[in-house]
Amino acid sequence: MMRWIVGLPRRRAAVAQEVREIAPDIPVRRGGSSNEAGIEGVAQELLGGDYVPIKAADGQYGIRGTQWMWFLVKSDLADKASPWHVNANAGFVEHEIHDL
């Protein structure tokens, strides 16, 4: 079996295996780690470095709550990916929230 899932709890191992089987270019981690170190751990320890998180160059994410969403991308595509700046979507998000 895959060495990089040995020793992980069964649920984490199952998630890692499913991601590997589906092999998406950009998996999303919702309700994830609330810091870059946490998502780096997921990418390295859980996914064996096959994916890397897309991080803001300035480390600012505009998060107001505790539910983070991380986008990971296949390592060989990482140089082509960048986050959409938080402010670019701010008006749309505010509009959607207030219209609920």
N, C-alpha and C positions, 0 to 999 in steps of 0.2 A: 504494500500500500504506500501512499505518499508519506515521505518522512516528515514533511513540515506540519502534519496534523497529529503526529504521535504525541501523546501526553496532554492534548487539549481536551477539555470536557466534550462530551458527545455532541451537544448542540452546536458548539462552535465548529467542531470537526465536520458536522453535516452541512453547515452553512458554507464552509470553505470548499467542501467537495462539490456542492451545488454550483457555486460560482465558477469553479474550474470546469464543470461539465457544460454549463450554459455558455461560458466564455464571452460575456458581454464586453464590448469595448469600454463602456463607461457604466459600471455599477454604482448605485446610489446607496449610501448608508444613512438612513433616517433615524432620528432619535439617538444619534451617535455620540461619540466622545465630545466633550465640551472644550477640547483644546487640541492643538496640532500634535502634541506628543502622543495623545491617545489614538488619533487616527493613523499616525505613523506606525504605532504598535500593531494596529489591525492590518495595515498593508504589509508590514514585514513579517510579523509572527503568524498571523492567520492566513495570509495570502502569499506568503513566501517571497515577497518582493516582486511578484508578477504584476502588481498594480501599485500605483503611487497616488496619493491624494493631491487634488488640485487645491492649492493654497493661495491666499491673497499675498501679493508681494509685500504689502505693508503690515500684514498680520491683523488687519482690521476687517471684521466681518459684519458689523452692524447688527449683532445679535442682541435681542432684548429679553430673551427667555432662556429656558434650559434645554429646549429641543433643537439640537443642531442637525443639519443635513450636510453630509459630505459627499462629494463626487470623487470617485477614484477613476483612474484611466489606466489602460494597459501601459506598462512601462515603455514599450517601444513607440507609443503614441504621445508620451508626456511632453515632448518638445513642441507639439502642435496644439496643446491645450492651455487654456488660461481661464480664470474665473470671470464671469460677467460682473462688472463692478456693481456693488450693492446699490449705489445711488442711481444707477441706470434704471433700476426696477422700482425704486422707492415710490414714485407717484402712482404707478400701477398697483402696487401692493396696498398702499394707503387707501386708494379708491375701492379696491375689492373688499378690504376689511370693513370700511365704513358702510358699504352697500349691503352687507350681510344682514 
